[in-house]
């Protein structure tokens, strides 16, 4: 993927739209329509600002991309969607130019379309099942479902008339939702739609969970996040911020003393993992969690407005290969680092990060060191980072994840000069709920154990999202929130 200026993409789309008779398209004609690339800021410019990298489709591109859909009767793409959106339905409405109908179809299953259209890994979910990609023998050429979703959601917001779902008559039942990340917000919306009173408890002063503290502004503008959350709250959900369940109030108190009929726990996985190697305690080493929280939630990228301490030095290394590693590396570039390196122990093919994020990082000048892993972090007499000693690796047999296991090459040590290191190795669950609520069973990693209906071992308590799955994705967390809400609604109906 190489950068193409936005106006060039628009011009190409306009010419195609003018030359295609959409009323007479056969499946082979639809397959011949080229996939529309996402317009984006020029790499050298965006690497120095915090504005959203992807500009969003032009209307001509939406028309072309939506017309690529074959409208399969068996709709395999829906099976790939964790919240089971009617994908052919909303794409057909978009192709017809009825954007309100399109977004209304999405909102039957998801109240966060502008967010999901931006950050969901569609290529491994709905797009992975797309008949167009399979027909072209290239899943990267599947219908760009998320880009169309983003367009119609943005269109509705820009009209200033965000539609709301119907709320059933009040039932007199009350549900507590702990955590305002994607799982909690989805559960809150679906429970509220059933007519139950919902109180949402959030430990931070801002709502959104990982979407507010973990995902950078250049991928998910906070004004969009806030607008979608406000839309949900206008359904009548009560909010209590700076409320740490387990400390401010025990979970059992909510049920036994505060009159809640059920509780959903969606507290996420906010405990960062480290490698436990020499030098991780040096000044200049941080977790991606801390780094991104300082940058995103505490707005360290606006030093003229926020006096938030953040350090990248001149040369920054980011250890890891997921989306969080890409976010940290690209943010480091924007808050002062002159050189940024991503160190990953497998090859690019095995990286779990979205391909678009990897491509954007490369365009912005970030260096990737594959088949490499830190052995120890080096420091000076003042305890500050001066470099990383790394080992070279080769790939062996597949491990439990299905990816080939990295095997170190003996004697391959080498040193990289660095003055800061960011560890982006995933997160574990926060132990606060399990420590203060022994009735809830957890696994050896501290994740809450829940059955297929998201029910925990504690009566009337359900859980979902990263606190159950470990660090996952926004849309998977939303899927769990939906399942839990259905279970809660069924319980309260009985």
N, C-alpha and C positions, 0 to 999 in steps of 0.2 A: 504494500500500500504506500503510494507516494502522494505528497500533498498536491492538491489541485485547487486553485483559487475559487472562492465561492461563486463569483459572477460567471466564471467559465462553466461551472456545473449548472448554473441556472440557464445559461444560454443553450447548452446542449439539451437540457430538459425541454425548453421551449420549442426547439426545433423538432424534437421527437413528438411532442404533443401535437404540433401543427401537421405532422405528416402521418399520423396514425388514425385509422378509422376505428374508433373504439366500439362502435356498434356491431362490428362484424368479426371480432377477435375469436379465433379458435385457440385451443390449448397450445398448439405449437407456436402460434403468434405471441401468446403471452410469455412463453418460455424464451422467445427471442428478444423481449424487452430487456435491456441491460439493467442490472441492479443499480440503484441510485446511491452514489457515495454521499456521506454526510458532510455538508459544508462546515468549515472550521476556520478559526483564526489562523493567520499566517504563523508558522512555528516560532520564528525569531521574535515576533511581537508578543505572542501569548506567553512565552517562557518568562517574560518580565512583568506580566500582570496577573491579576487574580480572576479576571472575568471568565465566563464560561467558554471553554475551548470549542465545543460543538455549537454551531450557530442554529442548527435545526433545518429541516427540509423547507424548501420553497414549495409553494402550492403546486407548481408544475411537477415537481419531483414526487409529491404525495400521490398525484393522479397516476403517474407512471408506475410507482412502486405498488400501489393498491391494485392496479390493473394486472400486475404480474400474478396475483393470487388466482389459483385454479378453482377456488370454491369447492374443494373436495367434499363429497357427501359424507365421508367417514371422519372428516376434520381431525387428522392425526395431531395437528398443532395444539388442539385443546388438551389432549392427553399430556402434552409436554409442559403445560402451564400449571404451576402449583395452586393457583386460585381458579382454574378452569374458566377463564374468560372466553366468551363466544368470539373467537378471533376471526373466523370468516365473516361473521355478521358485522363486526365493527369495521373491518377492512372494506366490505362491500359498500357500506354507508359512506365511508371516506372516498371511495372511488366515484360515488355518485355526487360528491360534493356536499353531502348532508353531515356536516361535522358534529352538529349537536346530537343527532341520532347516534352517530358513531361513539361519542364519548358517553352517552347515556347507556349504551350497551355495555361498555367497559365497566361503568360504575355499578352495574348490577352485581359485580363480583369484586371490584377493587375501587376503594375510595381514594387511591393515591396514583392515578394514571400518569401525571407529569413526572412523578418521582420514578415509578417503575420504567417508564419509557426512557429514562436517562441511565439508571444504574443497574437494571436487571441484566443478568448474563443470558440474554435471549438465545445466543448462539449455542448454548449447551442445554437449552430447555425447549421452548416452542419451535425455534428455528431448526433445531436438530431433528425434528419430526416432519419438517415441511416437505411436501411432495415436489415442489419446484427444485429445491436443493438436491433431492435424491434423483430427480429426472436429469439434472445438469451434471450429476456426479461430482458436485462441489457444494458442500453445506454452507460455505461462505457466500454462496449465491442464492440461498433461501430468501424468501420474502422478508424484508427488513421490518418485522412486526413492531418492534419497540420504537423505531423511528416514526412510524405512522401513529402509534399510540401517543408519543410525545407531541406530535404536531396537533392532533385534535384536542388534547388536554390543554396545550398552550393557547390554542385558538379560543377555547371556551373561557379560559381565565382572562384573556385579552378583551373579550366581549363584556366582561364585568358581571356576568350572570351565571354564577356557578350553581348547577342544579343540585338539589338535595333529594335523598331517597325518602320514601314515605315512612313515617314512624307509626307503629301500631299503637292502639290505645294503652294508657298506663296500666300496668299489671299489679303495681304495689310491691314488686320484688326489687331488690337492690343488689348490685354486683360491683365488686371492687376489682379494678384492673391495675396491676402493679407494673410500672414501666411503660414509657410512652414511645418505645421504638416501634418498628413496623408490625411486630406481632401484637403488641398491646393496643396500638391504634386500630388495627383491623378487628381485633376481638371487641374493642369498645364500640366500634361502629355497628357491627353485626348484632351485638347484644342490645344496643340502644334501639336498633330498627325493630326489634321484637317487642318494644314497649317497656323494657325494664329500665330502672334508674341506674346510671353508671357513674361511678366516681373513679377517676384516673389519678393514681399516685405516682409522682415523678421525683426522684432524688435530686436532680439538677434544677437549676433555675430556668432552664429552657426545655421545651418539649422536642422530641424527635429521636432520642436515643442515639444509636450509632450514626444515624443520618445527619445529626447536628454536630456531633463531636468528631466523627470519624471520616466522613466524606467531604473532601475539599470543595470550596466555593466554585472552583473552575470545572468541577464535574456536576455539582448539584447546588445551584444558587440558593442561598438561605431564604430569599424572598419567595421563591417557589415552594420550598418546604413549608414555610410559615403559612402560606396561603392555603395549601391543601389541608394542613392541620386545622386552620381556622374554619375551613369548610366543614370538617368533621365535628368540630366543637359546636358549631351552630345547630347541630342536631340535638343539643341539650345535654352534652356530657359535662359533668362537673370536674374541675381540675384542682388538684392539690400539689403544688410544687414544693421543692425543698423538703420533701417528706420521705424519709428513708425507712421503708418497711423492714423491720428487724431491729431498728434502733429507735426511731421516732415512735413506732408502734409495732408490736409483734403481729405476725400474720394471724395467729390464733385469736388475738384480741379483736381483729376485724370481724371474725365469725361469731365469737362468743359474747363480745361486749358491745360491738358497734352495729349489730343488726344486719350484716351483709348475709345474703342467702347463698352466695358463691363467690369464689375468688379466682382470678386468672393471674398467673405469675409469668411475666415476660421481661425479666430483668436483664437479659442478654448475657454475653460473656465478655466481661470487661477487665479480666485479670491477665496482663500480658505475660507471654512466655519468653524465657531467655535460654541461652545455650549452656549456661553454667560453665563457662570457660574462664581462664585467667584474664583479668583486666576488665570484666564487665562492670566493675564498680568505679572505674576511672571517670573523672570529670570529662564530659563530652560524649558519654554513652547514654542513650535514652531508648525507651521503648517507642515504637511507632504510635502506640496508644497515647502516651504522654505528649509526644511531639505534635501529633495531629490535633489533640484536644487543645493544646496551647494555641496552635495556629487557627483552628476552626472555631471552636466555642469561645475562646478568649481573644480571638481576632489579632493574633500576633503579626499577621500580614499587613496590618495598618498601624505601623509604629507611631504615626502622627496622631492617632486617636486612642490607641490601646497600649499601655505601658506593660506589656506582657513579656517576661524574659523568655527568649528562645535563642538557641545557639546552633549554628551549622558549621562555623568556621569556613575556611576556603575550600577544603576538600572533604566531602561527606561520603561515607559508605553506607548503603542500606542493605541489610542482610535479609533475604527472603525473596519469594517469587510470586506472591499473590497480589490481589488488587490493592491491599493495604501497603505493600512494598512500593507499588507504582505510585500510589497517592503520596506516600512519604517522600519518595525520591523527587517527584515533580514539585511538591510543596517546598522541599529544601532548596531547589533551584530558584523558587520565587521569593524566598525570604533571605537570600544572601549568599548561598553557596556558589562558588565559581565553577567547581567541578563536582559532579555527582556520579557515583558508581553503584550499580546494583550487583550484588554478589549472590549467585544462586548455584546450588550444588548439583543441579541437573542441567539438561539442555533447554533451549527455548521451547522445544516441542512439548516438554513436560510441565512448563510453567502453568500454574492454575489461574494466573491473571488473564483478564479479557484481552483478546488479540488487539482490539482497538486501543486499549490503554498502553500496551507494549509499543505499538506503532507510534502513538502520540509521544511517548517518552523518548523513543529513538529520534523522532523528528526534532524534539526540543534539545537534543544534544547530550542526553544521558548515556553513559557508557555501561554496557552489560558485560559482566565477567561470568561466563557459564562454566559448569563443571569445576567450581571453585567454592571453598568454604573456609571460614575463619578457624584457626587453631587457637590463637590467643590474641588479645588486644594489648598493644604496647603503649607505655606511658613514660613521662619524664619524672624528674625528682619532685615536681609539684603535684603529681598525680593526675596530669592531663594527658589526653590521648595524643600519641604521636604517629601511630601506625597500626596496621593489622598484619599479623603473620598468617598466611593462608596456605592451604594445601590444594593441590590439583586432584580431581576425581575422574573416574570413568564409570560408565553405567554397567551394572551387572544384571542379575535376574530380576523380574518384577517383584515388588513387595506387596504388602496387604492392600495398598492403595491402587494397585494395578499398574503403577508406574515402575520403570526399571530402577532398581536400588543403586544409589551412588556409592562407589567403593573408592576409598582414598588410594592415591598412588604414593607408595612409600618414597621418602626422600625428595618429594616435589615441593617442599616448603619455599615460599618467597614472601617478601615484605612489601606492603603498599604503604606509602606515606599518607596519613589521614589525620585530621584534627577533630573529626566527629564521626560517631557511628550510631546508626539507628537500627534497632533490632525489630524486624517485622516478621515474627515467627508465629503469628497467631495468638489467640487468647484462650484462657480457660474461664470457667464460670466463677463469678464472685461467690465466695463461700458464706456470705452473710445470712441468706435465707436458710440454708441447710444447718448452719451453726445454731441459729435461734429457733429453728422449727424441726426438732428431731423426728417428728412424725412423718416427715417427707423423706422418702428413700432417694438416694443419689448413687451414681456409679463411681468407679475409682477416680474419675477425673472431676468429680463434683457436679456433673450434670444431673439435673432432676430426671428421675425415671418416670415416664408417662406412657400410658397405653395408646392404642390406635385412636382413641377418642380424646386424647390429651389429658386424661384423668391421672392424677398422682395417687400416691398411697394414702393421702390425707383426704378425708371425706369433704366433698364440696369444693375441692381445690384442683384447679387445672393449670397446666403449664405448656408453654410453647416458645418457639424461636430458639435463639442461641443458647439459652439456659438449658434447653433439652438437647439440641442438635450439636452443641459446640459452635464455634464460629462458622456461620453459614452465609446465606445471601438474604437481601431484603425480601425478595419474593418468596423464598422458602419459609422465612419467618412469618410472612403474611398468610401463607397457606396454613401454617399451624395455628395462627390466630383465628382463622375462619373455622377450622375444625373444632377448636376449643369452644368458640362461640356457639356453634351448632349444638355441641354437647351440653353446654350450660343452658341454652334455650330449651332443649329437650328436658333437662332435669327440672327446670322451673315450671315447665308446662305440666309436669306430672304432679 
